[in-house]
Amino acid sequence: MEDAEFEAKVLSLIAEAVPAKFRKSKITPELRLQHDLGLDSIGMLALMFRFEQEFRIDLATIDLGAALGQMQTVGEALAVGRDVLERAQAVSNE
């Protein structure tokens, strides 16, 4: 999957998880997930669930370590998403 296509899908997933009162016209990499977009812990879980569905992966099979806790911005979410997808593909190829 090309980087632009991946980024568009993840940005769409983030937009779906954002509460209505925090919706912005454009989600950019520097926006903070919690402060700017209002994603609380439930919102983050919803985002992870949507990620699993969209990319047909099982996050339980991947050691995420502290990566999820360190996601503060949309840009960091994109980076973690890329890493998770690469790990999932590596696990499925084993």
KAUR-V530681 format. One record per residue. N is the residue number from 1. PSI is psi in whole degrees, 0 to 359 (999 if undefined). Layout:
((N PSI) (N PSI))
//
This chain:
((1 134) (2 153) (3 317) (4 320) (5 316) (6 312) (7 317) (8 319) (9 315) (10 319) (11 323) (12 319) (13 319) (14 315) (15 321) (16 329) (17 345) (18 130) (19 150) (20 319) (21 349) (22 1) (23 132) (24 164) (25 329) (26 131) (27 124) (28 158) (29 333) (30 350) (31 140) (32 133) (33 313) (34 307) (35 311) (36 326) (37 355) (38 22) (39 109) (40 191) (41 324) (42 319) (43 322) (44 320) (45 319) (46 320) (47 316) (48 319) (49 316) (50 321) (51 313) (52 315) (53 313) (54 316) (55 4) (56 56) (57 165) (58 107) (59 338) (60 339) (61 359) (62 133) (63 103) (64 343) (65 224) (66 4) (67 316) (68 322) (69 338) (70 355) (71 109) (72 329) (73 167) (74 319) (75 319) (76 324) (77 320) (78 316) (79 316) (80 319) (81 317) (82 315) (83 316) (84 316) (85 319) (86 317) (87 317) (88 319) (89 324) (90 319) (91 319) (92 339) (93 352) (94 999))
//
